[in-house]
Amino acid sequence: MRAIAVLNQKGGVGKTTTVVNTAAALAGAGLKVVVVDLDPQAHLTIHLGLEPEAAEFGSYNVLTQSEKFEEAILFMRPNLWLMPANIDLVGAESELVSVVGRETILREAMKSVEDKFDYLLIDCPPSLGLLTLNALAAADEILIPLQPHFLALQGFGKLLQTVDLVGKRINPKLKVKGVLLCMFDSRVSLCNEVKADIEQFLDDARRTDCAWAQARVLPVYVRRNIKLAEAPSYGKTIFEYEPNCHGAQDYRQVAEFIHGQVQPVCRPSAESHIAERVEEESGETSEQAEELPCAGEGTDEHDIPARSDTDVRTDTATQENQHQPSIEIRAISQPDSRTPASELSQTPSVQEQGESQQSK
C-alpha cells in the first residue's frame, strides 16, 4: 500500500480537491483507495457527500479512543473508502498531549489494512501540529499542492524543513515525491517564474540526502477551473459533476503520473489499470474531450482556454501525436450504512487479483 500525505501548511491551495479527485481517478481505474480526513474542518468528508455530524466514527476515534482503522472507515464509492472527520478533531491535540507515542498513533492503526488497499491518501490540516505529525509518521510519500505565487514559496521552504526534521526523528522512510501546481495559468508570467524557481530549487537538492532530494514538479498542472470549486457543494467528485471539464482532465493525468511512479510493493496487474480504462461508451479520446468546453464556460476571463503550444504538458510536450487514455468515473449513489470490516477481507485486492490471473 502506498501511503501519501497531501500536505501544505497554507490553506486554500487545493489539498482537499487534490485528495478527492486523485483518489476518485485511482478508484475509477480499479485500484482500492482509502482517504483519511485529518482536518477538523472536515472538508474532505463534505466533498464526498457526507455530513460530518452524521459520522459516528472517524479519525478522532482512531487517534483518541483506539478505534480500529477498519471499523472507522465508510464505503463511499466503488473501490473508495473514507475515514471521516468532524469538529471533535479540534480537541485531539490537547487530549493526546500526555500520551506516549502520540505522533505514531495513526501509523500503528494503519498496519491492520496495509494488505487490503493499494493507496492511502491523507488530507492534512493547514498547520504543522500533532495531526499533521501523525500523517507524516504514517506516510511514505508527500505530495505538496502549491499555488504559483511568491508568497507560497516562503511557506514552502519552512514546510520542507519540517518534513526533513520529521524524517530524521520519526519516519526515516518519509520523502517528498512531488509538487503539484494548482490554479495554474500558463498565460501569466508569474506562474511560469515560480515554477522555474521551484524546479531549480529541487534540482539543486538532487545530490543531497535531504527528504526532498527525489522530488520534482509534476509535469502536469491543475488549471484554474470553476467546476472544481462547484463540485464540493454537490458532494461530488469532479468526474461525477463535470467529467469533460479541464479540472477532470487534469486530475486524470495527475493520477496517471502518480500511479506511474515506482511503487514500494510490486503489483503486476495494477500497472496496466489506468492505461486500459478508456472511455469506451462515449467513444471519445481524451484529446477530443479536451476540446469540449465545460458547461457554463465560454470566454470569461477566469476560464482558461485550450492549451497553447508552449504549455508544459505530458500529453503534448513528450507525446505530441499520441492519445492519453482517460479514466472512466461513474456517478454512484452513496450507501447510508458503514461497511463492516469483514467485507474488506472478502474483497480481493488488486495484488490478489493479479496473482490469481497469473496462476491461471
C-alpha positions in Angstrom: 0.0 0.0 0.0 1.3 3.4 -1.0 0.6 6.0 1.8 0.7 9.5 0.5 0.2 12.6 2.7 -1.1 15.7 0.8 0.4 18.5 2.7 0.8 22.3 2.8 0.5 24.4 5.9 -1.1 27.2 3.9 -4.9 26.9 3.4 -6.8 27.2 0.1 -4.1 25.7 -2.1 -6.0 22.7 -3.3 -5.2 19.9 -0.8 -8.7 18.6 -0.4 -9.5 18.9 -4.0 -6.4 17.0 -4.9 -7.1 14.2 -2.5 -10.7 13.7 -3.5 -10.2 13.8 -7.3 -6.9 11.9 -7.4 -8.4 9.2 -5.2 -11.5 9.1 -7.4 -9.4 8.7 -10.5 -7.4 5.9 -9.0 -10.5 4.1 -7.7 -12.2 4.5 -11.1 -9.2 2.7 -12.6 -9.9 -0.4 -10.4 -7.5 0.4 -7.5 -8.6 0.1 -3.9 -8.2 3.5 -2.3 -8.9 4.8 1.3 -8.8 8.5 2.1 -8.2 9.9 5.6 -9.6 13.2 6.7 -7.3 14.7 9.4 -8.7 18.3 9.1 -11.1 19.4 11.8 -12.9 21.5 9.1 -13.9 18.1 7.6 -13.8 19.5 4.0 -12.8 16.1 2.6 -15.8 14.4 4.3 -18.1 17.1 3.0 -16.6 16.9 -0.5 -17.6 13.2 -0.7 -21.2 14.0 0.3 -21.2 13.0 4.0 -22.2 15.4 6.7 -19.5 15.4 9.4 -22.1 15.2 12.2 -23.5 12.1 10.7 -20.2 10.2 11.0 -20.4 8.1 14.2 -16.8 7.0 13.9 -13.8 8.6 12.2 -10.2 9.8 12.6 -11.0 11.3 16.0 -11.9 7.9 17.4 -8.8 6.3 15.9 -6.5 8.9 17.4 -8.0 9.3 20.9 -10.1 6.1 21.6 -8.1 3.4 20.0 -10.8 2.6 17.4 -9.7 0.0 14.8 -8.9 1.5 11.5 -11.2 -0.8 9.5 -14.1 0.0 11.8 -13.7 3.8 11.4 -14.0 3.9 7.6 -17.0 4.2 5.4 -17.6 2.8 1.9 -18.3 5.9 -0.3 -17.8 4.8 -3.9 -16.7 1.6 -5.7 -13.1 1.0 -4.6 -13.2 4.2 -2.5 -13.4 4.3 1.4 -13.3 7.3 3.7 -12.2 7.9 7.3 -14.3 10.9 8.1 -13.6 13.8 10.4 -15.7 16.2 12.4 -15.3 19.2 14.8 -14.3 16.8 17.6 -10.9 16.5 16.0 -10.1 20.0 17.3 -9.7 18.6 20.8 -7.5 15.7 19.7 -4.2 17.5 20.2 -5.0 18.6 23.8 -6.3 15.1 24.7 -3.1 13.4 23.4 -0.6 15.9 25.0 0.4 13.4 27.7 0.1 10.2 25.6 3.3 8.3 24.9 3.9 7.8 21.2 1.1 10.2 20.2 2.9 11.0 16.9 2.6 7.5 15.6 -1.0 6.5 16.6 -2.2 6.6 13.0 0.7 4.6 11.7 0.1 1.9 14.2 -3.6 1.8 13.4 -2.9 1.5 9.6 -0.9 -1.7 10.0 -4.1 -3.8 10.0 -5.1 -2.7 6.5 -1.8 -2.5 4.7 -2.6 -5.5 2.6 -6.2 -4.5 1.8 -5.7 -1.3 -0.1 -3.5 -0.1 -2.9 -3.4 3.6 -2.0 -4.0 5.6 1.2 -4.2 9.4 0.8 -4.2 11.7 3.8 -5.7 15.1 3.7 -3.7 17.1 6.2 -4.9 20.2 8.1 -3.4 23.6 7.2 -1.0 23.6 10.1 2.1 21.7 11.4 0.6 20.4 14.6 0.1 16.9 16.1 -2.4 15.9 13.5 0.0 16.7 10.7 2.8 14.9 12.5 0.6 11.7 12.7 0.1 12.0 8.9 3.9 12.4 8.3 4.7 9.5 10.6 2.2 7.3 8.7 3.0 8.2 5.2 5.9 7.1 2.9 5.5 9.9 0.4 4.4 13.5 0.4 2.6 15.4 -2.4 2.7 19.2 -2.0 -0.1 21.2 -3.8 1.2 24.7 -4.3 -0.2 27.9 -5.8 2.2 29.6 -8.2 2.9 32.8 -6.4 5.8 34.1 -4.4 4.1 34.1 -1.0 3.6 30.4 -1.4 7.4 30.0 -1.8 8.0 31.4 1.7 5.9 28.7 3.4 7.3 26.1 1.0 10.8 26.3 2.5 9.5 26.1 6.1 7.4 23.1 5.2 10.4 21.2 3.7 12.4 21.9 6.9 9.7 20.4 9.0 9.5 17.3 6.7 13.2 16.9 7.0 13.1 17.0 10.8 10.2 14.5 11.0 12.1 12.2 8.6 15.2 12.2 10.8 13.4 11.7 14.1 10.1 9.8 13.5 9.9 8.4 10.0 13.1 7.8 8.1 11.2 6.5 5.0 9.4 9.8 4.5 10.2 11.5 1.2 8.8 14.4 -0.7 8.0 12.9 -4.1 6.2 15.8 -6.0 5.0 19.3 -6.1 1.6 19.9 -7.8 0.9 23.3 -9.2 -2.7 24.2 -8.7 -4.8 27.1 -10.2 -2.1 27.4 -12.8 -2.4 29.9 -15.7 0.3 29.5 -18.3 -0.6 32.9 -19.7 0.7 34.6 -16.6 4.4 35.1 -16.4 4.5 35.0 -12.6 3.2 31.4 -12.7 6.0 30.3 -15.0 8.6 32.2 -13.0 7.5 30.5 -9.8 7.5 27.1 -11.5 11.1 27.7 -12.8 12.3 28.7 -9.3 10.8 25.6 -7.7 12.3 23.4 -10.4 15.7 25.0 -9.9 15.5 24.6 -6.1 14.6 20.9 -6.4 17.4 20.3 -9.0 19.9 21.8 -6.6 18.9 19.2 -4.0 19.4 16.2 -6.2 22.9 15.4 -4.9 22.0 15.8 -1.2 20.5 13.4 1.4 17.6 15.7 2.3 14.0 14.5 2.3 13.2 16.3 -1.0 16.2 15.1 -3.0 13.9 12.9 -5.2 11.1 15.5 -5.5 10.1 17.0 -8.8 7.4 19.4 -10.1 4.7 17.2 -11.7 4.8 17.7 -15.4 1.0 18.1 -15.3 -0.6 21.1 -13.5 -4.1 21.8 -12.5 -5.6 24.7 -14.4 -7.9 27.3 -12.8 -11.4 25.9 -13.2 -14.7 27.0 -11.7 -16.1 23.4 -11.8 -13.6 22.3 -9.3 -14.9 24.9 -6.9 -18.5 24.0 -7.5 -18.3 20.2 -7.2 -17.9 20.1 -3.3 -21.3 21.9 -2.8 -22.9 18.9 -4.5 -20.9 16.3 -2.6 -19.5 15.0 -5.9 -16.0 14.4 -7.3 -15.2 16.4 -10.5 -15.7 13.2 -12.5 -19.3 13.0 -11.3 -20.0 16.7 -11.5 -18.5 17.6 -14.9 -16.3 14.8 -16.4 -15.3 16.7 -19.5 -14.0 19.9 -17.9 -10.4 20.9 -17.6 -10.3 20.0 -13.9 -11.3 16.4 -14.7 -8.8 16.1 -17.5 -6.0 17.5 -15.2 -6.7 15.2 -12.3 -6.9 12.1 -14.6 -3.3 12.9 -15.6 -2.2 13.6 -12.0 -3.5 10.1 -11.1 -1.8 8.6 -14.1 1.5 10.2 -13.2 1.3 9.2 -9.5 0.5 5.6 -10.4 3.3 5.5 -13.0 5.9 6.3 -10.3 7.9 3.4 -8.8 5.8 1.7 -6.2 7.2 0.1 -3.0 5.1 -3.1 -3.5 5.0 -4.7 -6.9 1.5 -5.3 -8.2 1.8 -6.7 -11.7 -1.9 -6.4 -12.5 -2.2 -2.9 -11.2 0.4 -1.4 -13.6 -1.9 -1.5 -16.6 -5.2 -0.5 -14.9 -5.1 3.2 -15.7 -3.8 2.8 -19.3 -6.6 0.4 -20.1 -9.5 2.4 -18.8 -10.5 4.2 -22.0 -13.9 5.8 -22.2 -15.5 3.0 -24.3 -19.1 4.0 -24.1 -18.6 7.6 -25.3 -16.0 6.6 -27.9 -14.1 9.8 -27.1 -10.4 10.0 -26.7 -9.0 12.4 -24.1 -7.7 14.6 -26.9 -11.3 15.1 -28.1 -12.6 15.6 -24.6 -10.1 18.4 -24.1 -11.8 20.4 -26.9 -15.2 20.2 -25.1 -15.9 23.3 -23.0 -17.3 23.0 -19.5 -21.0 23.7 -19.1 -21.4 27.4 -18.4 -17.9 28.2 -19.6 -17.1 30.4 -22.5 -15.0 33.5 -23.0 -15.0 34.5 -19.3 -11.6 35.9 -18.3 -11.4 33.5 -15.4 -11.7 30.4 -17.7 -8.5 29.1 -19.2 -8.6 28.4 -23.0 -7.3 25.4 -24.8 -3.6 24.7 -24.2 -1.0 26.6 -26.1 2.0 25.1 -27.9 4.2 26.4 -25.1 2.4 24.7 -22.3 4.4 22.1 -20.4 2.1 19.1 -20.6 2.8 15.5 -20.6 0.5 14.7 -23.4 1.7 17.5 -25.7 5.4 18.0 -24.9 6.5 14.4 -24.8 3.9 12.6 -26.8 2.5 15.1 -29.2 0.7 12.8 -31.6 -0.4 10.2 -29.1 -3.8 10.0 -27.3 -3.6 9.8 -23.5 -6.0 7.2 -22.1 -8.7 8.6 -19.9 -10.1 7.2 -16.7 -13.8 6.5 -16.6 -15.6 7.5 -13.4 -19.3 6.7 -13.0 -21.7 8.5 -10.7 -22.6 6.1 -7.9 -25.2 6.6 -5.2 -23.8 6.6 -1.7 -24.7 3.9 0.9 -26.1 5.1 4.2 -24.5 2.4 6.4 -21.0 1.7 7.4 -19.2 -1.1 5.7 -18.2 -3.8 8.2 -14.5 -4.8 8.4 -15.5 -8.3 7.2 -16.3 -7.1 3.7 -12.8 -5.7 3.3 -11.2 -9.0 3.7 -13.8 -10.6 1.4 -13.0 -8.2 -1.5 -9.7 -9.3 -3.2 -7.1 -6.5 -3.6 -5.5 -5.6 -6.9 -2.4 -7.6 -5.9 -4.5 -10.7 -5.2 -6.4 -10.3 -8.5 -3.1 -10.2 -10.3 -1.8 -13.3 -8.6 -5.0 -15.1 -9.4 -4.7 -14.2 -13.1 -1.0 -15.4 -13.2 -1.9 -18.7 -11.6 -4.5 -19.3 -14.4 
